[in-house]
Amino acid sequence: MRFAVIGTGAIVEKFLAAARSVPEFSLAAVYSRTEERGAAFAAAQGAPLHFHRPEDLAACPEVDAVYIASPNYAHCEQALQMLSAGKHVLCEKPLASNAAEVRRMQACAKEHGVLLLEAMKSVFLPGFSVLAQNLPLLGRLRRVTAVYCQYSSRYDKFKQGIVLNAFDPKLSNGALMDIGVYCVYPVVKLFGLPRKVQSTAVKLTGGVDGAGSILLDYGEFQADLLYSKIADSALPSEFQGEDGSLLVDRISEPQRLTLCPRRGQARPLYDQTEDAPMRHEIAFFQQLLREPQRAEAYSRASLETAMVMDEARRMTGIVFPADAR
Ligand SMILES: NC(=O)c1ccc[n+]([C@@H]2O[C@H](COP(=O)([O-])OP(=O)(O)OC[C@H]3O[C@@H](n4cnc5c(N)ncnc54)[C@H](OP(=O)(O)O)[C@@H]3O)[C@@H](O)[C@H]2O)c1
């Protein structure tokens, strides 16, 4: 499949490094807002084409699919332009600024008969399937604690008064959108929409959220989601049932799972280091074109994730310019 990439940041470099081990992937083009940067990035990555006008990328017949890795606020408009031109789209998380945008993007993909997938890398890793398959071992589920707290490499600059993209709510960025989504999506993918969402947030200068908590009420059990981009956490995530608990080393990249039965010894369920975790989402994206019926569950999870995050933002007063579009 002939891909183009939108964005020239570190995540695109990781994506392309991972894509090298994915059969059928080829890099056809690079889009950058700046012609020089696009040309330099294309040359460094071995892409034959580069564009700085999005309409030229959309019209390019040598591109089948586009990986979008721009700031969150830009996902919707860029995806709509590519989908309308008949390109399949693999879009970075969170899929959009809000659920209304997700609905527009999904309707557009449907109308044009193309694939739209949120690149939520965690759920395409084998560790996530092992987690889902082993949940019945826990008996009746009573609590999920999903933790992702990571001191952002851009936070030191923020403390000096320099607001980089990662801390700019004008770009629909902040702890919930950038980090919290890694806690919301897998829980919603496994259990669907909760009955109720409650949330609080730690706001920084200028109103951006630096950290937060979401409590999801699923009736028989609850899910606590803890996320931060201003502090690290050493805690694993945990699925807690009446018969035992299951520890997940990292909810954003499950690589080590441990089963702790209520009676008996803890034992490893899964332990596999991933050198290039993004290769799984790329391979799955290509696979979905052969099995499109499997896409529905992921579309639903993306929309329901956006709905939960909208509600968490409503409760914490986090508003983006994109919400008024
Ligand atoms: N899957 C993962 O592990 C992972 C990790 C990090 C980030 N992400 C996601 O990837 C996306 C990009 O994150 P990032 O940290 O790389 O973002 P970023 O550095 O702020 O921007 C990414 C690229 O978008 C372009 N860009 C920068 N500012 C822009 C603006 N104001 N308007 C339009 N385009 C702009 C730039 O490319 P040009 O200058 O060349 O146009 C830049 O290289 C986000 O959705 C984020 O949540 C995913």
The ligand as a MOL file (V3000), in Angstrom:
LIG
                    3D

  0  0  0     0  0            999 V3000
M  V30 BEGIN CTAB
M  V30 COUNTS 48 52 0 0 0
M  V30 BEGIN ATOM
M  V30 1 N 1.2180 7.0350 18.8110 0
M  V30 2 C 2.0850 7.6360 19.5960 0
M  V30 3 O 2.8740 7.0050 20.2870 0
M  V30 4 C 2.1330 9.1410 19.6020 0
M  V30 5 C 3.1900 9.7980 20.2180 0
M  V30 6 C 3.2370 11.1850 20.1400 0
M  V30 7 C 2.2220 11.8870 19.5190 0
M  V30 8 N 1.1700 11.2040 18.9750 0 CHG=1
M  V30 9 C 0.1000 11.9210 18.2840 0
M  V30 10 O 0.6320 12.3440 17.0380 0
M  V30 11 C 0.1070 13.6100 16.6890 0
M  V30 12 C 1.2670 14.5770 16.4670 0
M  V30 13 O 1.9180 14.7820 17.6900 0
M  V30 14 P 3.3160 15.5830 17.7380 0
M  V30 15 O 3.7060 15.6810 19.1310 0
M  V30 16 O 4.2640 15.0300 16.7160 0 CHG=-1
M  V30 17 O 2.7690 17.0110 17.2220 0
M  V30 18 P 3.5560 18.3150 16.7870 0
M  V30 19 O 5.0110 18.0940 16.9430 0
M  V30 20 O 2.9300 19.4570 17.4790 0
M  V30 21 O 3.1900 18.4280 15.2440 0
M  V30 22 C 3.3700 17.3360 14.3560 0
M  V30 23 C 3.6200 17.8610 12.9480 0
M  V30 24 O 2.5120 18.6230 12.5120 0
M  V30 25 C 2.9460 19.8280 11.8840 0
M  V30 26 N 2.4700 20.9540 12.6920 0
M  V30 27 C 3.0730 21.5480 13.7540 0
M  V30 28 N 2.3250 22.5570 14.2260 0
M  V30 29 C 1.2290 22.6110 13.4570 0
M  V30 30 C 0.0890 23.4480 13.4490 0
M  V30 31 N -0.0650 24.4420 14.3310 0
M  V30 32 N -0.8590 23.2120 12.5000 0
M  V30 33 C -0.7290 22.2290 11.5970 0
M  V30 34 N 0.3480 21.3970 11.5660 0
M  V30 35 C 1.3050 21.5930 12.4790 0
M  V30 36 C 4.4650 19.7780 11.8380 0
M  V30 37 O 4.8480 19.2970 10.5590 0
M  V30 38 P 5.2340 20.3360 9.3890 0
M  V30 39 O 5.8350 21.5340 10.0450 0
M  V30 40 O 6.1890 19.5630 8.5780 0
M  V30 41 O 3.9550 20.6360 8.6690 0
M  V30 42 C 4.8370 18.7660 12.8810 0
M  V30 43 O 5.9340 17.9770 12.5420 0
M  V30 44 C -0.8520 14.0250 17.8160 0
M  V30 45 O -2.1490 13.7040 17.4620 0
M  V30 46 C -0.3860 13.1750 18.9910 0
M  V30 47 O -1.4360 12.9000 19.8990 0
M  V30 48 C 1.1300 9.8580 18.9860 0
M  V30 END ATOM
M  V30 BEGIN BOND
M  V30 1 1 1 2
M  V30 2 2 2 3
M  V30 3 1 2 4
M  V30 4 1 4 5
M  V30 5 2 4 48
M  V30 6 2 5 6
M  V30 7 1 6 7
M  V30 8 2 7 8
M  V30 9 1 8 9
M  V30 10 1 8 48
M  V30 11 1 9 10
M  V30 12 1 9 46
M  V30 13 1 10 11
M  V30 14 1 11 12
M  V30 15 1 11 44
M  V30 16 1 12 13
M  V30 17 1 13 14
M  V30 18 2 14 15
M  V30 19 1 14 16
M  V30 20 1 14 17
M  V30 21 1 17 18
M  V30 22 2 18 19
M  V30 23 1 18 20
M  V30 24 1 18 21
M  V30 25 1 21 22
M  V30 26 1 22 23
M  V30 27 1 23 24
M  V30 28 1 23 42
M  V30 29 1 24 25
M  V30 30 1 25 26
M  V30 31 1 25 36
M  V30 32 1 26 27
M  V30 33 1 26 35
M  V30 34 2 27 28
M  V30 35 1 28 29
M  V30 36 1 29 30
M  V30 37 2 29 35
M  V30 38 1 30 31
M  V30 39 2 30 32
M  V30 40 1 32 33
M  V30 41 2 33 34
M  V30 42 1 34 35
M  V30 43 1 36 37
M  V30 44 1 36 42
M  V30 45 1 37 38
M  V30 46 2 38 39
M  V30 47 1 38 40
M  V30 48 1 38 41
M  V30 49 1 42 43
M  V30 50 1 44 45
M  V30 51 1 44 46
M  V30 52 1 46 47
M  V30 END BOND
M  V30 END CTAB
M  END
